[in-house]
Amino acid sequence: MKRITHIFFLILWLPALAQAQGGLAQAGLEAIQSLTLTNQQVATYSRQAVQQMDAQNPVAGPNDPYTQRLNRIVSRHRSINGIPINYKVYKVADVNAFATADGSVRVFKGLMDIMSDQEIMAIIGHEIGHVVNKDSHDAMKSALRRSAIRNVGAAQDGVIGRLSRSQLGGIADYLVGAKHSRDQESEADDFAYNFLKRNGYSVMALATSFEKLAQKGSSGGKVGEILSTHPDSKSRAQRVRDRARRDGLAR
């Protein structure tokens, strides 16, 4: 399995607006593409990349107990903040999950094995928070600025073409090391907190999910990139608990 490098990495391959020629500097081309990348392009490339990842990972079928459980958990949330969401389970032991700008949410078997239903909903809420807050778009532009474009092809008639398998296979390499800022992570946590509160879930599920991740990491458990790319889980859990007490939702 090609390892997913981040719980909410938004994934892209870089389309070219024009064929690179002569003295056009690499930095100049990257800057142009960074500025002209549209939300529609972000969603298009995200969707294509997720389809490629689905083909490379064992996806739980419709009658699989993991799929049935996830469908039960998210049955009320097929659309969040106007974004249609599609959910799948990867039958992979890593404790991980991610969401992308096209509304794809992928939850790993390893995460479901250690989380309660409401904790899974809390993690999903956090990931959707990054999409709603446009953090994924920002991460894509940051990756574009850092990347080295090796294969530049012109878009025909302004239409973005489908990515090749080889291009999709190289996407993660361009995004290795990309992380959301601490403020973006906190804002996604706040989105998840408000989402849980608004929909009648216990906001403490967000705190306990972070505490489980911290415990899993400290015990040497396999947590994929979920801890290495996020702020300290114990601190995040305490922040949720403090807010819940201020809101009268916890002692």
HELIX and SHEET records of a PDB file:
HELIX    1   1 GLN A   26  THR A   36  1                                  11    
HELIX    2   2 ASN A   39  GLN A   56  1                                  18    
HELIX    3   3 PRO A   65  ILE A   73  1                                   9    
HELIX    4   4 LYS A  109  ILE A  114  1                                   6    
HELIX    5   5 ASP A  117  VAL A  132  1                                  16    
HELIX    6   6 ASP A  135  ARG A  146  1                                  12    
HELIX    7   7 ARG A  165  GLY A  169  1                                   5    
HELIX    8   8 ILE A  171  LEU A  175  1                                   5    
HELIX    9   9 ARG A  182  ARG A  198  1                                  17    
HELIX   10  10 MET A  204  SER A  218  1                                  15    
HELIX   11  11 SER A  233  ARG A  246  1                                  14    
SHEET    1   A 2 SER A  79  ILE A  80  0                                        
SHEET    2   A 2 ILE A  83  PRO A  84 -1                                        
SHEET    1   B 3 ASN A  86  TYR A  90  0                                        
SHEET    2   B 3 SER A 104  PHE A 108  1                                        
SHEET    3   B 3 ALA A  97  ALA A  99 -1                                        
END                                                                             
